Amino acid sequence: MEPFIIFFKKDSIPAAIGLLIVFAYNLFKRNKILLEIDLNDKIVIIRSYSILNGKKELNLKIDDIIEIDFFRGLFIKYKNHNEKTAQSFEINAEPWNSLYGQIRQLKLSVQENDKKLKNQSVANSA
C-alpha cells in the first residue's frame, strides 16, 4: 500500500478525524489471521484471530462449503441460513507449519464431498 497525504483546511479537521477512524476500522476489521483448522467427520472448525474481534471460531458442515481458494490466504464461500457468505483469512505461518497440511486436508475433503454429491445426483436421475 502506497503512503498518501491528505491536506485539510482548519474547518474540516473533524472530517479528517472521521476519515482516519473509518480507515483504521476497515484496516483492522479485514485482517483475520488463520490459527487452526479442525476437521472432523462432517464438521469443520476454523479458528481465527483479529485485532478487533479477538479469537473466533467458525463452525461449518462440509456440505455447506461452496468454494475454497488458497492464494495469498484462505478464501471460503459457504451457505449460511438462506444466503451465501464469504470470508477470507490471512496465513501467518511458515511453509513447513502444519496449518498448510490442514488446509490441504480441508480442500480434499470438500472435493470428495462434491464428488459424492454429484454421484448421488446422477444415480437418482438414472
Backbone as CSV, one residue per row, in Angstrom:
resi,resn,N_x,N_y,N_z,CA_x,CA_y,CA_z,C_x,C_y,C_z
1,MET,0.839,-1.158,0.000,0.000,0.000,0.000,0.892,1.231,0.000
2,GLU,0.683,2.113,-0.913,1.459,3.325,-1.028,0.998,4.343,0.012
3,PRO,1.929,5.034,0.670,1.511,6.080,1.606,0.939,7.267,0.832
4,PHE,-0.041,7.909,1.423,-0.624,9.075,0.786,-0.880,10.145,1.845
5,ILE,-0.939,11.367,1.397,-1.129,12.510,2.291,-2.367,13.260,1.833
6,ILE,-3.217,13.594,2.800,-4.415,14.376,2.507,-4.298,15.687,3.269
7,PHE,-4.498,16.789,2.574,-4.459,18.098,3.208,-5.876,18.573,3.485
8,PHE,-6.101,19.115,4.678,-7.408,19.604,5.075,-7.300,21.048,5.542
9,LYS,-8.378,21.758,5.405,-8.461,23.103,5.965,-8.725,22.978,7.458
10,LYS,-8.584,24.069,8.190,-8.802,24.044,9.633,-10.249,23.693,9.970
11,ASP,-11.186,24.078,9.122,-12.588,23.803,9.395,-12.945,22.339,9.203
12,SER,-12.156,21.618,8.480,-12.512,20.229,8.164,-11.723,19.214,8.986
13,ILE,-11.161,19.617,10.101,-10.410,18.686,10.945,-11.318,17.571,11.490
14,PRO,-12.558,17.843,11.937,-13.414,16.726,12.351,-13.664,15.722,11.220
15,ALA,-13.778,16.204,10.001,-13.959,15.287,8.871,-12.709,14.433,8.672
16,ALA,-11.544,15.017,8.871,-10.294,14.274,8.727,-10.183,13.200,9.797
17,ILE,-10.578,13.537,11.011,-10.519,12.560,12.102,-11.499,11.413,11.823
18,GLY,-12.675,11.752,11.341,-13.653,10.723,10.993,-13.143,9.814,9.895
19,LEU,-12.504,10.392,8.891,-11.944,9.602,7.797,-10.863,8.652,8.299
20,LEU,-10.012,9.113,9.196,-8.964,8.264,9.751,-9.543,7.131,10.599
21,ILE,-10.599,7.415,11.341,-11.230,6.376,12.155,-11.826,5.292,11.257
22,VAL,-12.526,5.700,10.204,-13.121,4.727,9.272,-12.028,3.913,8.592
23,PHE,-10.957,4.566,8.183,-9.847,3.870,7.526,-9.218,2.845,8.475
24,ALA,-8.961,3.233,9.721,-8.346,2.324,10.686,-9.275,1.162,11.019
25,TYR,-10.567,1.447,11.163,-11.531,0.375,11.458,-11.563,-0.656,10.334
26,ASN,-11.610,-0.204,9.103,-11.626,-1.134,7.965,-10.337,-1.935,7.876
27,LEU,-9.225,-1.306,8.196,-7.937,-1.992,8.157,-7.898,-3.121,9.172
28,PHE,-8.329,-2.846,10.403,-8.283,-3.863,11.450,-9.376,-4.906,11.297
29,LYS,-10.515,-4.525,10.773,-11.630,-5.457,10.630,-11.334,-6.531,9.592
30,ARG,-10.687,-6.172,8.520,-10.430,-7.105,7.425,-9.408,-8.171,7.780
31,ASN,-8.442,-7.842,8.604,-7.340,-8.752,8.854,-7.726,-9.816,9.878
32,LYS,-8.005,-11.025,9.381,-8.260,-12.177,10.237,-7.137,-13.167,9.978
33,ILE,-6.428,-13.526,11.019,-5.305,-14.446,10.881,-5.791,-15.849,11.210
34,LEU,-5.541,-16.777,10.315,-5.948,-18.167,10.485,-5.029,-18.832,11.501
35,LEU,-5.628,-19.441,12.518,-4.854,-20.116,13.557,-4.830,-21.624,13.374
36,GLU,-6.015,-22.217,13.116,-6.098,-23.673,13.076,-7.372,-24.094,12.350
37,ILE,-7.304,-25.243,11.703,-8.477,-25.863,11.082,-8.625,-27.244,11.690
38,ASP,-9.766,-27.478,12.332,-10.047,-28.777,12.941,-11.112,-29.459,12.097
39,LEU,-10.764,-30.586,11.504,-11.638,-31.288,10.578,-12.078,-32.614,11.196
40,ASN,-13.381,-32.736,11.457,-13.966,-33.985,11.939,-14.701,-34.637,10.784
41,ASP,-15.573,-35.602,11.064,-16.265,-36.336,10.004,-16.988,-35.408,9.038
42,LYS,-17.919,-34.630,9.520,-18.703,-33.736,8.663,-18.662,-32.287,9.137
43,ILE,-17.886,-32.000,10.171,-17.828,-30.659,10.764,-16.419,-30.093,10.600
44,VAL,-16.351,-28.814,10.256,-15.083,-28.098,10.145,-15.126,-26.930,11.128
45,ILE,-14.100,-26.807,11.954,-13.978,-25.679,12.875,-12.750,-24.883,12.455
46,ILE,-12.981,-23.625,12.079,-11.891,-22.748,11.649,-11.693,-21.704,12.743
47,ARG,-10.516,-21.717,13.343,-10.194,-20.767,14.407,-9.342,-19.652,13.822
48,SER,-9.728,-18.414,14.140,-9.001,-17.252,13.622,-8.887,-16.202,14.715
49,TYR,-8.056,-15.197,14.451,-7.852,-14.102,15.392,-7.832,-12.801,14.613
50,SER,-8.525,-11.800,15.137,-8.442,-10.461,14.562,-8.258,-9.460,15.694
51,ILE,-7.742,-8.310,15.361,-7.432,-7.309,16.378,-8.693,-6.819,17.076
52,LEU,-9.744,-6.555,16.322,-10.964,-6.016,16.921,-11.844,-7.078,17.566
53,ASN,-11.941,-8.260,16.961,-12.867,-9.276,17.451,-12.233,-10.322,18.350
54,GLY,-10.921,-10.384,18.420,-10.259,-11.395,19.219,-10.315,-12.753,18.548
55,LYS,-10.296,-13.800,19.359,-10.304,-15.163,18.831,-11.734,-15.573,18.508
56,LYS,-11.945,-16.106,17.299,-13.267,-16.526,16.841,-13.186,-17.940,16.287
57,GLU,-14.329,-18.629,16.336,-14.453,-19.943,15.723,-15.583,-19.908,14.714
58,LEU,-15.339,-20.485,13.562,-16.348,-20.622,12.520,-16.648,-22.107,12.370
59,ASN,-17.873,-22.511,12.723,-18.283,-23.912,12.635,-19.098,-24.112,11.371
60,LEU,-18.635,-25.021,10.519,-19.300,-25.293,9.242,-19.460,-26.784,9.039
61,LYS,-20.490,-27.144,8.309,-20.614,-28.506,7.806,-19.888,-28.545,6.464
62,ILE,-19.298,-29.662,6.145,-18.590,-29.782,4.869,-19.562,-29.592,3.710
63,ASP,-20.816,-30.012,3.887,-21.825,-29.855,2.839,-22.135,-28.391,2.550
64,ASP,-21.919,-27.504,3.535,-22.248,-26.089,3.364,-21.163,-25.309,2.623
65,ILE,-19.962,-25.869,2.498,-18.865,-25.149,1.842,-19.055,-25.214,0.332
66,ILE,-19.091,-24.040,-0.292,-19.298,-23.942,-1.734,-17.965,-23.860,-2.480
67,GLU,-17.065,-23.041,-1.962,-15.806,-22.793,-2.682,-14.686,-22.540,-1.686
68,ILE,-13.508,-23.051,-2.009,-12.299,-22.776,-1.232,-11.222,-22.349,-2.206
69,ASP,-10.586,-21.237,-1.909,-9.492,-20.764,-2.742,-8.309,-20.490,-1.829
70,PHE,-7.149,-20.937,-2.238,-5.949,-20.809,-1.421,-4.869,-20.122,-2.239
71,PHE,-4.937,-18.790,-2.265,-3.950,-17.988,-2.970,-3.826,-16.677,-2.205
72,ARG,-2.661,-16.416,-1.654,-2.446,-15.236,-0.805,-3.382,-15.239,0.398
73,GLY,-3.641,-16.385,0.935,-4.540,-16.523,2.071,-5.572,-17.594,1.778
74,LEU,-6.531,-17.716,2.662,-7.578,-18.709,2.501,-8.907,-17.992,2.331
75,PHE,-9.616,-18.310,1.257,-10.925,-17.726,0.955,-11.948,-18.855,0.982
76,ILE,-13.003,-18.676,1.778,-14.044,-19.691,1.900,-15.393,-19.057,1.623
77,LYS,-16.151,-19.675,0.725,-17.531,-19.267,0.461,-18.419,-20.416,0.916
78,TYR,-19.421,-20.094,1.746,-20.268,-21.133,2.307,-21.710,-20.669,2.416
79,LYS,-22.613,-21.665,2.546,-24.034,-21.383,2.731,-24.266,-21.085,4.201
80,ASN,-24.986,-19.978,4.461,-25.283,-19.570,5.819,-26.766,-19.230,5.878
81,HIS,-27.573,-20.096,6.460,-29.034,-19.944,6.517,-29.577,-19.850,5.092
82,ASN,-30.039,-18.686,4.664,-30.618,-18.551,3.322,-29.733,-17.748,2.378
83,GLU,-28.493,-17.521,2.740,-27.614,-16.703,1.909,-26.233,-17.343,1.804
84,LYS,-25.447,-16.802,0.896,-24.060,-17.244,0.746,-23.165,-16.204,1.408
85,THR,-22.188,-16.675,2.157,-21.280,-15.800,2.872,-19.856,-16.157,2.466
86,ALA,-19.019,-15.146,2.354,-17.613,-15.370,2.023,-16.737,-14.743,3.104
87,GLN,-15.681,-15.441,3.456,-14.714,-14.919,4.416,-13.318,-15.220,3.914
88,SER,-12.426,-14.311,4.224,-11.030,-14.536,3.855,-10.168,-14.446,5.102
89,PHE,-9.114,-15.233,5.112,-8.207,-15.308,6.246,-6.776,-15.157,5.754
90,GLU,-5.981,-14.447,6.521,-4.555,-14.350,6.214,-3.836,-15.499,6.906
91,ILE,-2.778,-15.959,6.276,-1.990,-17.045,6.845,-0.647,-16.474,7.257
92,ASN,-0.380,-16.540,8.542,0.870,-16.025,9.083,1.654,-17.204,9.654
93,ALA,2.132,-18.072,8.769,2.838,-19.276,9.198,3.949,-19.597,8.208
94,GLU,4.910,-20.339,8.699,5.994,-20.780,7.838,5.487,-21.873,6.905
95,PRO,6.146,-22.067,5.770,5.687,-23.086,4.811,5.672,-24.502,5.382
96,TRP,6.467,-24.784,6.396,6.511,-26.130,6.958,5.548,-26.291,8.134
97,ASN,4.763,-25.280,8.417,3.792,-25.336,9.511,2.682,-26.330,9.176
98,SER,2.090,-26.920,10.198,1.016,-27.911,9.989,-0.262,-27.278,9.456
99,LEU,-0.358,-25.961,9.498,-1.553,-25.274,9.002,-1.761,-25.525,7.505
100,TYR,-0.697,-25.584,6.742,-0.812,-25.846,5.309,-1.335,-27.264,5.049
101,GLY,-0.929,-28.220,5.876,-1.458,-29.570,5.763,-2.943,-29.618,6.114
102,GLN,-3.355,-28.823,7.098,-4.771,-28.757,7.472,-5.600,-28.171,6.335
103,ILE,-5.076,-27.159,5.661,-5.782,-26.549,4.523,-5.896,-27.565,3.387
104,ARG,-4.821,-28.275,3.104,-4.841,-29.291,2.039,-5.869,-30.376,2.355
105,GLN,-5.916,-30.812,3.620,-6.874,-31.844,4.018,-8.314,-31.335,3.879
106,LEU,-8.552,-30.066,4.208,-9.884,-29.479,4.061,-10.293,-29.426,2.593
107,LYS,-9.376,-29.006,1.731,-9.683,-28.953,0.295,-10.009,-30.344,-0.251
108,LEU,-9.244,-31.356,0.158,-9.511,-32.721,-0.296,-10.858,-33.220,0.205
109,SER,-11.201,-32.905,1.439,-12.492,-33.334,1.989,-13.651,-32.692,1.250
110,VAL,-13.514,-31.415,0.922,-14.574,-30.723,0.181,-14.702,-31.304,-1.226
111,GLN,-13.578,-31.608,-1.884,-13.624,-32.200,-3.221,-14.267,-33.587,-3.199
112,GLU,-13.923,-34.398,-2.198,-14.526,-35.726,-2.083,-16.025,-35.613,-1.836
113,ASN,-16.432,-34.671,-1.014,-17.854,-34.471,-0.736,-18.602,-34.041,-2.003
114,ASP,-17.993,-33.159,-2.796,-18.614,-32.738,-4.061,-18.778,-33.917,-5.017
115,LYS,-17.767,-34.783,-5.089,-17.865,-35.961,-5.959,-18.984,-36.888,-5.501
116,LYS,-19.113,-37.075,-4.179,-20.182,-37.924,-3.655,-21.548,-37.347,-3.996
117,LEU,-21.692,-36.032,-3.840,-22.983,-35.402,-4.155,-23.317,-35.515,-5.642
118,LYS,-22.318,-35.343,-6.503,-22.552,-35.484,-7.950,-22.926,-36.908,-8.308
119,ASN,-22.245,-37.878,-7.709,-22.556,-39.284,-7.985,-23.965,-39.646,-7.505
120,GLN,-24.372,-39.091,-6.357,-25.707,-39.358,-5.849,-26.764,-38.744,-6.762
121,SER,-26.511,-37.520,-7.260,-27.486,-36.885,-8.132,-27.588,-37.634,-9.473
122,VAL,-26.483,-38.161,-9.989,-26.505,-38.941,-11.225,-27.248,-40.255,-11.003
123,ALA,-27.022,-40.891,-9.860,-27.690,-42.152,-9.566,-29.193,-41.942,-9.374
124,ASN,-29.584,-40.842,-8.768,-31.005,-40.545,-8.543,-31.727,-40.211,-9.846
125,SER,-31.033,-39.571,-10.783,-31.671,-39.190,-12.040,-31.749,-40.361,-13.029
126,ALA,-30.928,-41.386,-12.803,-30.921,-42.537,-13.732,-32.005,-43.522,-13.434
